[in-house]
Structure formats: structure tokens, C-alpha cells
Amino acid sequence: MSRLKVGLIFGGACEEHPVSIKSAREVARNLDTEKYEPFWIGITADGVWKLCDGPGADWENGSARPVTLSPDRSVHGLLVMGEEGYETVRLDLVFPVLHGKLGEDGAIQGLLELSGIPYVGCDIQGSALCMDKSLAYTVAKSAGIATPNFWVIAENEKVDSDRLRYPVFVKPARSGSSFGVSKVSDKNELTSALSTAYRYDSKALIEEAVAGREIGCAVLEEPFGLVTGEVDRVDLSHGFFRIHQEDSPETGSENSTFIVPADISDDSRRLVQETAKTIYRALGCKGLARVDMFLTDDGQAVLNEVNTMPGLTSYSRYPRMMAAAGLSLSAVIDRLIAMTLHGKKR
């Protein structure tokens, strides 16, 4: 049998560029090249697309060639530039191993929709909705899901700092990981925190802190329905969880460790898993997602955020949760690709 031609896009012109490269390297280590013929497309921090041999340390140099994804459906793949013109490479599907802006917000998904190429993960609508935390909260609340109390603050908009119940978290409304997030203990810290958030987005979110344990749930879509990984818990020694903000996250975090499976009751575990599935469906996710929640002392699961292309690095939560449930990253990749092609036939 001929191998499936899979385009794997990584990098990206956003703050999560380095994380995407690390995710791509882990995908490369776990991709079965007897089944799949990979075409690695790296996007530099400046937004330049390059066809390369893989996400190694020197992927931007060496034999890398300029490449673009053609929106022309008759091409159904790549235009690879050469000295005497270009050649086409037809792809069976694309795996966008991209995080944050232009990767999880519907931008690359829109280009893939134009191209007519099946792709792993959420579509335009689901990606855009989950990326905007204020919209995700609004839709989740309409589906009966508990969310933090929150306020949306546009840039240059005045805030009545006396009406807030501190501590609060100030976040960019549309940004990945914990970039631009601040914990604010009193009103004197609010202006600085908003300025930090506005470096990443023109819209900020102020959330009341939720008293509870920070819990995550990995969701994977199969033709027969949704499956979940083991629930994890973020064990904090101090401060708040700041994923990808460490100098060397591979060696651990300065203030957090992950407990997988989470040290919670069976009833709480089922509640978290079923709530994650409800959130996944309500927000229109596809393929995979990591749903982060708070588990309160009174037994309520409160939505924190949804990552539609969660980190797949060696230290990331999604593959850890799936591995604890018996699914290796290689198996997850196989199922994501199979589900993508299954969706194409419908």
C-alpha cells in the first residue's frame, strides 16, 4: 500500500512559535513513517513558509525550500518553489501542529478549507470560538456549564476597579498558554496587568478567581463517539500555573507538578470527564481538545479554557493524560488521522 501523504505544519508567526516546534519534534518521533509520508512545512517567526526535512534544530536552513499551501482545490496540496518555477505535491491531509494565534484561531483552518484538504483538529468556527475566552464562556454558560465571573475590557476602556472582588486574573481574551496573564491581588495592580494583556490582544478579560483544584481532561474524537484520557491535576506550590513560561520546561516547573491520574474521587473524575465532553460538543470542537477546569470543594466543575490544538511536547499534559489511559502518542496520531479521513467521507 502507498503511504498517506501528510503535510505537517509547525512554527508560526506568534508567541507560541517555540512551543509548536517542540510539539512537532515529538510528533516526528511518534509518527509511523511506514504508514505516512511526511511533508514538513515550517513557518518562521516572520511568517515565511519552508518545506524542510523535519523540525530539527536547523530546519530553516540547509535544503529547506520556499513553499506555500495552494488555495486552488485542483492542486490539493503544496506549491514548492524552485529555480525554474514550482512543482506541486498533492496531500491526503494536513496536521497543523500549531498553537496560539494563526494556528488555533481559525486562520490556518480557513486556508485549509479553501484548499479542500482534510485537516486534523477543529474547524474555523470551533477554533475561533475556543480561542476567544469571552465567547467560549458565553456559549458554555448557555449550555449550562459553570464559568468564572468575568468582564471583557476593550483597549482604552475604563474599568471600575472598586467593583471587582480580588484576587482576579487578567488575560488577553485571544491568546495561547499563559502569555500575558497576571494575577491581581488589589486594584493598584490592575492597570499594569491590563497593559501586559494588551501586548497580546486588543481585548482583555478580567476573571474572578475560582477557589478549587485545577483539573485537565484530554478529549479524543472517534467515529463512535468521544473518549477521554485520565484526568490530571495541577499541583501548585505557589503563584499560578504558567505553562511554557519556564526557561526549561522539559526539566520541570518552578511552581507546579502534574498528578496523573488526578487524586480525586471516582465521582469527581466522572464529573470532570462528562463535563469535558459536554464542553467539547457545546463549543463545536473536532478531533481533539484539552479542556481545563476548576473542581470546587462543593463538587462543581468550572470551565477554565479549551485548547483546540493542545501541546504535544515531551512535557505536555494532553499526551500524558492519554498515555495514562493506555494510548501512546503514536496511537493518538493514528486515530486523529483516521478520524480526519473518516470525516472527509461523510
N, C-alpha and C positions, 0 to 999 in steps of 0.2 A: 504494500500500500504506500502511496505517496504521502509525505508528511504534510500536515496543515501548515500553510504559510501564515505566521503570526507576526504582526507588527507590534513591537513593544516600545512605547513612548515614555521617556523619562526626562528628568531635569526640570525645565520650565523656568519662565521669567517671573519668579515670585520668591518670597522669603523662604519657601519650603523646598527650594531647589536642592540643597544638600541632602535633605531627608529623602527626597524622591530617588536620588542616585543610590542611596543606601538600600532603599526598598528594591530597586531594580537589581542590585547586586545579589540580594537574597533570592529574588525570583530567578535570576540566572542560574544560581546554584541548585535550584529545585525544579527547573524546567526540564522535562524529559525530551531531549533532542532527538530521540528515536521516533517520537510521535510528531514533534513540531519543528519546523524550520524557522528559527527566529530571525527577524529583521529589526535590529536595534536602532531606534531613532532618538538621538539625544538632542534636547533643546537647551542651548546655552542660557546663562543668566541674562544675556542680552536679547534672547529670543531667536537665535539662529538655529535652524534645524540641520542636523548632520546624521547621515547614515554611517554607523560605525560598527566595529566588531563586537561590541558589548560595553557594559557600563564600567569598564576598568578605569584605572587612575588617569590614563592618557586618552580617554575616548574622544576628546575634542581635537586631537592631533592625529598624527600617523596617516592611516589610509582613509580617514573619515571624508565623506563626500557630501556636498550640498544636496539636500533632499527636501521634498515637500509632499504633503498629502493632497492628492488631487480631489477637488470637489466634483469633478466630472465623473459621473457614475459609470461611464463606459470604460474608464481606466480602472476603477475599483481598487485603488491602491496608491502606489508611490510614483512620483516622478523623480528619478535620480539624475542629477546633473553631471555632465561630463564635458570634456574639452570640445567635443564635436556635436553637442546637443544633449539630449536626455534620453534615458531609457525608462520603460515602465516596469513596475513589479506589481503583479496582481496579488492582493492579500485575501486570505479567507476571513480573517478577523483581526481586530486590534485590541490590545490590552494596554490601556492608558495608565501606566504606573505613575500617576501624577497626583500631587497633593496641593491643597490650597487654591489660591486664585488661578484662574485659567486652566485648572486641572480638575477641580471638584465643583465648579460653579456653573457648569453648563457650556462653557466656551468651547472646549475641545469636543464635547459631545455634539454641539451644533455643527462643527466641521465634519465630524464623522457621519452625522445624519445626512448632510449634503452629499457626502461621498458614497453613501449607500452601503458602507462596510459595517457589518455587525461588530459590536464592541462590548467589552466586559464592563459591567457596572451600571449605575443609574443613568437614566436618560436626561434630557435637558431639564425637564420640569422638576424631577426629583432632585437633581444635583443643585439647581438654583435654589430650590426651597430649603433644602437642608443646610446649604451654605449660609443662608441668611437666618441667623438665630431668632430674630424677632418674628419672622414669618413662620419658622418652624414651630415656635412656641404657640403662635396664634392658631395654626392648624391643629396642633396636638391638643390644645385646650378644647377645641371644638369637637374632638374625638373622645373627650372625657379623660385625657391624660393630665396629671398634675404637672405644673411648671412653676419655676420661681416667679415671684412678683417682679416685674421688670418695667423699665421705661426706655423708650427709644429717643435718643438725643441727636439731632442733626448738628453738623458743624456750625459753630457760631450761635447756636440756640442757647438761651439762658436756662439755668437749672435752679430750682428752688432747693438748695441743699438742706434746708431745715426740715423738709417733709420726708426725708429718707430715714430709714431705720438702719443704723450701722451695726456691723460691717456690711459693705456692699462690694460687689465685683463690677469693675468697669472693663468692657470688652469692645473691640471692633465688632460690629454686627456681622461682617462678612470677612472672616479671616480664618486661617487654619491653625491647629495646635493651640498653644497659649501665647502666640505672638501678640504683643500689645495689651495683655491682660494685667490688671492691677487689682490688688485687694486694698480697699479703702476703709480705714478704721474710723475716721471722723471727717467732717466737712472741709477741714483745712487741706486735706489731701486730694479733694475731688478734682480741682482744676488741673492739677498736674497729671492725674490719671486719665482724664479726658484727652489731654494733649497727646499722651502716649498712644491712646486708642486711635486718634485721628491720623497718626502717622501711617496707619494701615487701612483705614476706611473713613469715608466721609460721614458715616453713620455709626454712632456708638450705642452700646446697650449698658444700662445700669441694672444690675440684678441684686435683689436682697439675698444674702447668704442663706443657704438651706442647712439646717442642723441635721446631719446624717452622714452615713458612711458612703464614700464614693465608690460606685459599683460600675462595672462594664459588662456588656454582653455582646459577643460576636454572633452575627446572623449570616447564614448562607442560604441562598435560594436554590432549591432543587425542583425538578419537574413535578414532583408530588407534593411540594409544599416547602415550608421554612424549617431549617434545623438551626440549632444554636450550639455554640461551644460552651465550655464550662464558664460560669460566671467568675469574674475576678474582683478583687478589692484592692484599692489603692491605700496602702498603709503609710500615713504621713507622720513624720517626726515633728515637723514644724512648717509654718508657712502654708503654701498651697501648691497643688500639683502643676508643674511647669514642664510638660513634655517637650523634648527636643531643645530645651534651653540650656542643657548642660554642655560643658566643654567636651566631655567624652561619655555620652550616654551608654555606650557599649559596656562600660565598666561599672555602671550603676548610677543612681541618682543621689544627690546630696541630701535629699529630704524625703524620699519615697521608695518603697518597695512594693512588689505586687504579690498578692496571695492568690494562687490559683490551684485548686478551686477556692473560692471565697469561703471564709469561716463564718458562714451564716446558716440558718436553719434550712431544712428542706423546703418548708413552706415559703420562706423568703426567696429561695433560689427559683422555685417555680413561678412566683410572682414576678420576679425580675425577668425571667425568660419569656413569659407570656406577655408582659408589658412591652418588652423589646420588640416582639413580633407585631403587636398592635401598633406601635410607633412606626415600625418599618412599613407596614401597609398603609397607615394613615398619611405618611409623607411621600408615598409613591416610590419607594426605593426598589431597586432591582439588582440582582446578582449577589451583592454583599453589602454589609454595613457594620460598623461598630456603634452600638447605642450606649451612651454613657448616662448614668442616672445617679441619684442620691437615694439611699434607703434610709428612711427616717425611723426613729425609735417606735413610732406608732404604727409601723408596718406599711408605709406608703412608698411607692416608687415614683420619684420626681424626675422628670426629664432634665438632663444637663445639655447634651448635644448629640448630634448624629454625624458620624464621619462616613461619607459615601465611598471613599477610597482610603480605608484606614492604613496606617503604616504597616509595612510588611518587612521591616528590618529585622535583624537578629534579636533585637531587644523589644520589638513592638508587641503590643497587647493582643491584637487580633490573632496572629499565628500561635501565640502561647495558649490562648483560650481554646482554639481549635485543636491544637496538639493535645491538650489535657482531656479533650473529648474523643481522642483517638484518630484525629485527622491531621496528617502531616501537611506542610505547606505544599508539597508536590501533589498530594491528593486534592487539596483545595484548588490549586491551579487547574488540575484536570477537570474538576467539577464546574468551575467557573467557565472554562472554555466550552464544555459540553452544554451547559445551560445557555450560553450565548448562542450557540448554533441551534439549539432547540427552539429558542425564541425566534430565530430567523425563519423557521419553518411554519410558525403559527400565522 
